[in-house]
Amino acid sequence: MDVRLSSEQRQLREAAARLADELGPGSVADLDDEVRRARLGKAVETAGWRSLRSDGASGVEVAIVAEEFGRGLVDVAFLGPALADDLRQRAGLAEANRTVAVEDRAIDALGSDRVLAVADGSVLTARTGTPVLGADLTRSSATIDGRLEPIGELSADDETRWYALALVMTTADLLGTARGAQRLAVEYAKARQQYGNSIGSYQAVAHMLADNQAVIEGAISVLRYASWAVDELTPAEAERAARVAKVYTARAAVSVCEAAIQVHGGIGNTWDCLAHVYLRRALTSIDMFPVRLEEIDLGLS
């Protein structure tokens, strides 16, 4: 495995990051800006971000986009439709406005007419129901309207690889939220003055941020391997790598997001601070295709 990104992959990261920075929410108030969100949604649709897999993108490339969208708190549907696109291709289904289900809800459902689910080698579908309020302020879930009906079949290997991709994409989103929260905390630590010095110059804050950066670097490594494994290793190995990455990155993201709130002090506990938006998104991504430490026999702690 070559851990270096190719020139095309670096360009992909730059394009995704530029879109997230230009049209993603820069404040909590921006989350209510429907004009901005409409422009962002149109840009995501026009660029074909939701159909990356059917366009031939690798697991690494899909993870790159998911990570940058998480970092920029991109608040239009991406993860659910992108997973539905991969599932549609594997099952030989026609194109449609779809997202995917986790347990009894349609995730990332804004703009999707139907929801897809996988169970015992069958692909099931139903209509997307009514929106459901959740902790995440950047993505919307919905109920599933009616019973899930069979629409196609998957081989065992395809089902396992799709599940590994789902874990990788949610892990990439977690890594992105951690990076975004870390950047928010570092910028605040540089700007906030106390006793004539920036708070980032004090060891208690500096060491916390340094420790979080080390955790983020570890998450980058496990995610890079897991995203590569989606296409290059056996289905069982890919799933195992994705599970490990999800468990590690879930813990890292929560720790980094909570630390970002702490670095902000009193303002970090207010509605107007973006830190809680990162934490909310991280907690939601953990619940999408959740993995427990007890399911992995690697002695992780």
C-alpha positions in Angstrom: 0.0 0.0 0.0 1.3 3.4 -1.0 0.0 5.9 1.6 0.7 8.9 -0.5 -2.1 10.5 -2.4 -1.8 10.8 -6.2 -1.9 14.1 -7.9 -5.5 13.5 -8.9 -6.5 12.6 -5.4 -4.8 15.8 -4.1 -6.7 17.8 -6.6 -9.9 16.1 -5.5 -9.2 17.0 -1.9 -8.5 20.6 -2.9 -11.8 20.8 -4.8 -13.8 19.4 -2.0 -12.1 21.6 0.6 -12.7 24.7 -1.6 -16.4 23.9 -1.9 -16.7 23.3 1.8 -14.9 26.5 2.7 -16.7 28.7 0.2 -20.3 27.5 0.7 -20.3 25.6 4.0 -21.6 27.4 7.1 -19.1 29.7 8.7 -21.2 30.3 11.8 -24.3 28.9 13.5 -26.4 31.6 12.0 -25.4 30.5 8.5 -27.2 27.2 9.1 -30.5 29.1 8.5 -29.3 30.7 5.2 -31.4 28.8 2.7 -29.9 30.8 -0.2 -26.4 29.6 0.7 -27.6 26.0 1.2 -29.4 26.0 -2.2 -26.1 27.1 -3.8 -24.2 24.5 -2.0 -26.7 21.8 -2.9 -26.6 22.8 -6.6 -22.8 22.8 -6.5 -22.7 19.3 -5.0 -25.2 18.0 -7.6 -23.5 19.6 -10.5 -20.0 18.3 -9.6 -21.4 14.7 -9.2 -20.1 14.2 -5.7 -23.0 11.9 -4.8 -22.3 9.5 -7.7 -18.5 9.1 -7.1 -18.6 5.3 -6.9 -20.6 4.8 -10.0 -18.2 7.2 -11.7 -15.3 4.9 -10.7 -13.9 6.6 -7.6 -12.0 4.4 -5.2 -12.7 4.0 -1.5 -9.8 6.4 -0.8 -11.3 9.1 -3.0 -14.8 8.8 -1.6 -13.3 9.1 1.9 -11.3 12.2 0.9 -14.5 14.0 -0.1 -16.4 12.8 3.0 -13.6 14.0 5.3 -13.5 17.5 3.7 -17.3 17.8 3.8 -17.2 16.8 7.5 -14.5 19.4 8.2 -16.5 22.1 6.5 -19.8 21.0 8.0 -21.4 20.7 4.6 -25.1 20.8 5.3 -26.6 19.2 2.2 -27.1 15.5 1.6 -23.9 13.6 0.6 -23.1 10.6 2.6 -26.5 8.8 2.3 -26.9 9.4 -1.4 -23.3 8.4 -2.1 -23.8 5.1 -0.3 -27.1 4.6 -2.1 -25.2 5.2 -5.4 -22.7 2.4 -4.6 -25.5 0.1 -3.5 -27.5 0.8 -6.6 -24.5 0.0 -8.8 -23.8 -3.3 -7.0 -27.4 -4.4 -7.2 -27.9 -3.3 -10.8 -30.6 -0.8 -10.0 -31.7 2.2 -12.1 -30.7 5.6 -11.0 -33.0 7.5 -8.7 -33.1 10.0 -5.9 -32.2 7.7 -3.0 -30.5 7.6 0.4 -29.9 4.7 2.7 -31.4 3.5 6.0 -29.8 2.8 9.3 -32.1 0.8 11.5 -35.6 2.5 11.3 -34.6 5.8 9.8 -33.4 7.3 6.5 -30.1 9.1 7.0 -29.0 12.2 5.3 -32.4 12.3 3.7 -32.8 15.9 2.4 -33.9 15.7 -1.2 -34.3 11.9 -1.4 -37.5 10.3 -2.6 -36.7 6.7 -1.6 -34.5 4.9 0.9 -32.5 1.7 0.4 -31.6 -0.9 3.0 -29.7 -4.2 3.0 -30.7 -7.3 4.8 -29.5 -10.9 4.3 -28.4 -10.4 0.7 -31.5 -8.5 -0.4 -31.7 -4.8 -1.3 -35.0 -3.3 0.1 -36.7 0.0 -0.7 -39.4 2.2 0.6 -40.5 5.8 0.3 -38.7 8.4 2.4 -41.1 9.6 5.1 -41.4 12.8 7.1 -38.3 14.6 8.5 -37.2 13.7 12.0 -35.5 16.2 14.3 -32.1 15.1 15.6 -29.0 16.3 17.3 -27.1 17.0 14.0 -27.8 20.5 12.8 -26.2 19.9 9.4 -27.9 16.8 8.2 -31.6 15.7 8.3 -33.0 12.2 8.9 -36.5 11.0 8.0 -38.9 8.2 8.8 -39.4 5.3 6.4 -42.8 5.4 4.8 -44.4 2.0 4.7 -42.7 -1.4 4.5 -39.4 -2.1 3.0 -39.9 -4.2 -0.2 -37.3 -6.3 -2.0 -35.9 -4.6 -5.2 -32.7 -6.5 -5.8 -30.0 -8.9 -4.5 -26.4 -8.7 -3.4 -23.7 -11.4 -3.2 -22.2 -11.9 0.3 -19.0 -10.3 -0.9 -20.7 -7.2 -2.3 -22.8 -6.8 0.9 -19.6 -6.9 3.0 -17.7 -4.5 0.8 -20.7 -2.1 0.9 -20.8 -2.3 4.6 -17.1 -1.6 4.8 -17.6 1.5 2.6 -20.4 2.7 4.9 -18.1 2.4 7.9 -15.2 4.1 6.0 -17.4 7.1 4.9 -18.8 7.7 8.4 -15.3 7.4 9.8 -14.1 9.9 7.2 -16.9 12.3 8.3 -15.8 11.8 11.9 -12.2 12.6 11.0 -13.3 15.7 9.2 -15.4 16.9 12.1 -12.4 16.4 14.4 -10.1 18.4 12.1 -12.7 21.2 11.9 -13.2 21.3 15.6 -9.4 21.3 16.1 -8.9 24.2 13.7 -11.7 26.1 15.4 -10.0 25.6 18.8 -6.5 26.5 17.5 -7.7 29.7 15.9 -9.5 30.7 19.0 -6.5 29.9 21.2 -4.3 32.2 19.0 -6.8 35.1 19.1 -8.1 35.0 22.7 -6.0 37.1 25.0 -5.7 36.6 28.7 -3.2 38.4 31.0 -1.6 40.0 28.0 -0.9 36.7 26.2 -2.9 34.4 23.8 -4.3 31.5 25.7 -2.6 29.2 23.3 0.7 30.2 24.9 -0.2 28.6 28.2 0.8 24.9 28.6 -2.5 23.6 29.7 -4.1 24.7 26.4 -1.1 24.1 24.2 -0.6 20.6 25.5 -4.3 19.7 25.1 -4.3 20.9 21.5 -1.0 19.1 20.8 -2.4 15.8 22.2 -5.5 16.2 20.1 -3.4 16.7 16.9 -1.5 13.5 17.7 -4.9 11.7 18.0 -6.0 13.1 14.7 -2.8 11.9 13.0 -3.5 8.4 14.2 -7.0 8.6 12.9 -5.7 9.7 9.5 -3.5 6.6 9.3 -6.2 4.1 10.3 -8.7 5.7 7.9 -6.3 5.8 5.0 -5.7 2.0 5.4 -9.4 1.2 5.8 -10.4 3.2 2.8 -7.7 1.5 0.7 -8.8 -1.9 2.0 -12.4 -1.4 0.7 -11.2 -2.1 -2.9 -7.9 -3.9 -2.4 -8.3 -6.5 0.3 -10.7 -9.3 0.8 -14.2 -8.3 1.9 -13.6 -9.7 5.4 -10.3 -7.9 5.7 -11.9 -4.7 4.5 -14.7 -4.9 7.0 -12.3 -5.6 9.8 -10.1 -2.6 8.9 -13.1 -0.4 8.7 -14.4 -1.5 12.1 -11.1 -0.7 13.7 -10.9 2.7 12.0 -14.5 3.5 13.1 -13.9 2.7 16.8 -10.6 4.6 17.0 -11.8 7.7 15.1 -15.1 7.8 17.0 -13.3 8.1 20.3 -10.9 10.6 18.8 -13.6 12.8 17.3 -15.6 13.1 20.6 -12.4 13.9 22.5 -11.3 16.6 20.1 -14.8 18.2 19.8 -15.2 18.2 23.6 -11.8 19.8 24.0 -12.7 22.5 21.4 -15.6 23.5 23.6 -13.4 23.5 26.6 -10.7 25.7 24.9 -13.5 28.3 24.1 -14.3 28.5 27.8 -17.7 30.0 28.7 -18.4 31.0 25.1 -17.9 27.4 24.1 -21.2 26.5 25.9 -23.2 29.0 24.0 -25.4 28.4 20.9 -23.4 30.9 18.8 -20.2 28.9 19.1 -19.7 26.4 16.2 -18.0 23.9 18.5 -21.2 22.2 19.6 -22.2 21.8 15.9 -19.1 19.8 15.3 -19.8 17.7 18.4 -23.4 17.1 17.3 -22.3 15.9 13.9 -19.7 13.6 15.4 -22.2 12.0 17.7 -24.6 11.4 14.8 -21.9 9.9 12.6 -21.0 7.5 15.4 -24.6 6.3 15.5 -24.6 5.7 11.7 -23.4 2.1 11.3 -22.2 1.9 14.9 -19.3 -0.4 16.0 -18.6 -1.4 19.5 -15.1 -2.1 20.9 -16.3 -5.5 22.1 -16.9 -6.5 18.5 -13.2 -6.2 17.7 -10.7 -8.7 19.2 -7.6 -6.6 18.8 -7.2 -5.6 22.5 -7.8 -1.9 21.7 -8.2 0.4 24.7 
